[in-house]
């Protein structure tokens, strides 16, 4: 009897096999960390080791079956999700010959080359694809052509990493639009490859696999893959999608004008739209949603989770020791102290991530500003709260950015990911945005979204949208404090002006940028 759905989730830092029942309850998860080493010859590179990483995937599935004590035949379907932007190249025999992970940044020279070919081409491609050179595959493919010409000559196919997982399971190669659209070689309106974009950039136009919509039953697990993974040969495999899009399904953000913020190492603002329209000023990313007929405006805040972890590890050793003694999380102790600091952190400002500007994406040098030498007011908990508030201000900027592009903003926002475990951060976000913030019970929602697609693909759920709405459960709703909202709106205006000046100083080379896109001087 079929009882379960299996999600294979290939994140930046790990591969996970996650088992769900048909009611959306997580039964088990086996995870193995992986890394993506830099090729010492190429600064900024981030290689994807397909041999090692497939072995780790198999260890996850084998371990899951053993840990649960289930029969592999009880799994009704499998689907896959992954970090976006990572690509795999294959030769004509279907063998992997080159691959990189998501934030590979080795292609500075190639971005410059593309700009030299035509300074207006990036904007023109954006209007078709919703992508710039900052994260897309075009500069990376051009890099392979320039720096690894033998590999380039052999290249017959390209796929995304979630597609690669399906290929390893079934021997069937295809691309789905939610992750495929992050390459910058997709037409948003047709939700399919646009080989003419590749041609314009001097890239092969005949290496693109068939496009299959998310939630489609594409094939079944092969005998070879069954032997390697411990799964049952013939198990249906359903097309999955990119992590942010499946995370949206996993938190119920499946309909027009709904929005979510995922708070992890990076913060992603995802806004659903029934139109694949781009921003006239090329400031915000546009992707295909994993829900057919739906698209998403996406704005990314860089490194909030990493900033918070840095602050904890650099300045909060005492809290970490207390937390260890009490068996709690150090963040819980820091949150309790920071909750006593008034909204606005006495006027303190931070410069970490800027509001997204996709066509000219860079971030100023990190800084804390506008504090005084009064320890009762300006202590480490004030700095800690200021980081939280700063991240929420960036999120507000992203909501306004999308509103400027399409004239709409959400009435509520779903907040998920690691940051949503903090009630203080949830309340700050609601106060800054000025709208209710809903937090789901399942905060790490990507695998749940993946399992929903698996179930839809084999007919367990009648629709992706209906299954999402029925399976997602809510833990809390945070209502904005209007007085605090006024404080934050005043702070936001000042922060934008201060950040612009800090960015100018970084652009002048007096300070280091926190990050800037490949090819920017």
Secondary structure, DSSP 4 states (H G I P E B T S, - for coil): ---EEEEEEE-SSEEEEEEEETTS-EEEEEEEE---PPPTTSTT--B--HHHHHHHHHHHHHHHHHHHT--GGGEEEEEEEE-SS-EEEE-TTS-EEEEE-TT----HHHHHHHHHH-TTHHHHHHHHHS--TTTSSHHHHHHHHHH-HHHHHH--EEEEHHHHHHHHHHS---B-HHHHGGGS-EETTTTEE-HHHHHHTT--SS-BPPB--TT-EEEE--HHHHHHHSPPTT-EEEEEEEHHHHHHHHTT--STT-EEEEESSSEEEEEEESS-PPPTT--SEEEE-SSTT-EEEEEEE-SHHHHHHHHHHHH-HHHHHHHHHHTS-HHHHHHHHHTTSPTTGGG-EEESSPPP-GGG-EEPPPEEES--S-TTTSSHHHHHHHHHHHHHHHHHHHHHHHHHHHS---SEEEEESGGGG-HHHHHHHHHHHTSEEEEES-SS-HHHHHHHHHHHHTTSSS-HHHHHHHH--EEEEE---HHHHHHHHHHHHHHHHHHHHHHHHHHTTSS--SEE-TT--
